[in-house]
Each structure stands twice: as structure tokens, then as C-alpha cells.
Amino acid sequence: MDDLNVTAEEHLTAARAFAHGRSAHLVLQEPPLRQTVIALTEGTALDEHNAPPAASLLVLRGSVRLTAASGDAELPAGTLHPIPQERHGLLALSDAVVLLTAAND
């Protein structure tokens, strides 16, 4: 079992070292459930992409903006937010770590 605080710190350190400003680690895969820690440095974005059938984002550190046609949401640390069922993106407003939980078909 992963300690999310340790994993978050490790991947935020790695994201800061990488030119692209991000690092990710799959922490749980029990089909159909997947949980992934994603670390992003301030200003780094995940470009618009399709949503899985069901997903949520838990902000572990920092703050992010979830972007979607239906409206953007600024999410500070400690926020749990559903992923909209549409194309969406993610922007780190500060160095941030999120836990993405997704249920896939």
C-alpha cells in the first residue's frame, strides 16, 4: 500500500526536475478502478482530453484549475471534485499534486 503523502512528495520533486513539469504514478489498479497520483509544477497543464465514464479529482497539495466547456473550477488542496463528462483539461495554479480516481469500462 502506498503512503499518499510520501508518493505526493516524491512525484512533486520529480516534476520539479523534469523539463515538462509533471510526474505521475499509478497507485491502485483494481479494474474497473484506477487511482493515479499526478504532480504538476506551477503553470504546467494537462491539455484537453476525454473523460472516463466516471472520475473524481482530489487535490492533495497546491491548487489547480479544472477546465471544461461547462465551466472552470479552481480547486485548492483538500478539495474533492467530480470530473465532468466532457473534454477537460487541468492547469496547476501552484505546484500541485492530485489523486485522479477513474472507473473505466
C-alpha angles and dihedrals in degrees: 000000000000124000100227093207092055092043091048092052093046093051095043088054089049092047090053089053096049120083091225091056100229143094131180138190130189104228100175134020115176104147125272087019124074127176121192131182110218122189121195130180119228110289095016115129139196103219122236112292140163121278123240117238090270131002145152136197124219114192107219098175137007123356136287140187117229107207125202139147089254090058143295125266125202108213123194125197112295095031121130112198134173118242109240117244092245139069109301143166139205130225125189109229088187132359100304145178123201135183111223114201114191135176112206131192 
